Amino acid sequence: MAEKAALDQWYCIENLADVPQGGSGNRLLGVDLAIGRAGKLISVSARGRQLPVRQRYGYLWTSLGEPAASDPPAIPEADESDRRYVPCGAFTVRTSGLRIVENFLDMAHFPFVHTDILGSEPHTEVAHYDCEIRRDVDEVWATNCTFVQPRAALSAGGALKTDYMYRIATPFVTVLYKTCPMATDRWDVIGLFVQPLDPDRCRAHPVMFLIDDAARLADLIGFQQTIFLQDRIILENQRPVLLPLEPRAEIPTRADASSVAYRRWLKEKGLTYGTTLGEGASAA
């Protein structure tokens, strides 16, 4: 069973458009969920208990515990009327949900995994960036991140020096702010909502809030899905499958500052579900 630190979080479990009338099944933190739907009214239960429910960013959220926050993390840009809302599907990945968040933060793999899209040789160096745990909001932020990218976004006309900010709002919710080719004074925003099914298996729900009124929706979704499927190959072959939290279990480099801060933050919270300090991987 997951520990309290994992239970007391809001989790995205489904795109609202995919919840059928009558309901369906689902899973979270090793627990089977029942989703009921009658019109716009949606309920979620587990083990005979009704769970709290929120509808945000086009998704259904719930919790098996008692979240300190009354709602899922706020993403103010999602409410801006001129942004394109681009849900990119759901991807089941045989790895710890925490591994997916950590991979999302990693710029060093761009030239090698996303070749000629998010990176390329010889531009492989990750420049120094700033990373901190912001105690006032209890989030991890990496700022002043830059990377030369051949095709940073679908709307990019060519190679672009891209600015990034990473925000880890909860252990399983992270948000990327990146250079917007269509509006230089604003950010494109990409959210990644991770649903841990079991310690070693999860679903990822990527969604974009973009300043782009020209591209076809299918092309925007296809671009992001291509990137995620490239990541999935790496994630499912990474060992160990669970995220190590023990000191010196993996040797970090300068480029791993955000990963180091993220792991330290998880340890401070006592969150071990999906880590090598937590319960073992479930059976296939």
Secondary structure, DSSP 4 states (H G I P E B T S, - for coil): ---HHHHTS-EEEEEGGG--TT-EEEEETTEEEEEEEETTEEEEEETTEEE-EEEETTEEEE-SS--SSSSSPP-GGGG-TTSEEEE---EEESS-HHHHHHHHH--TTHHHHSBTTTBBTTB------EEEEETTTTEEEEEEEEEEETTSSTT--S-EEEEEEEEEEETTEEEEEEE-TT-TTSEEEEEEEEEEEETTEEEEEEEEEE--SSS-HHHHHHHHHHHHHHHHHHHHT-SSSSBP-STTSS---GGGHHHHHHHHHHHHHT--TTBTTSPPPPP-
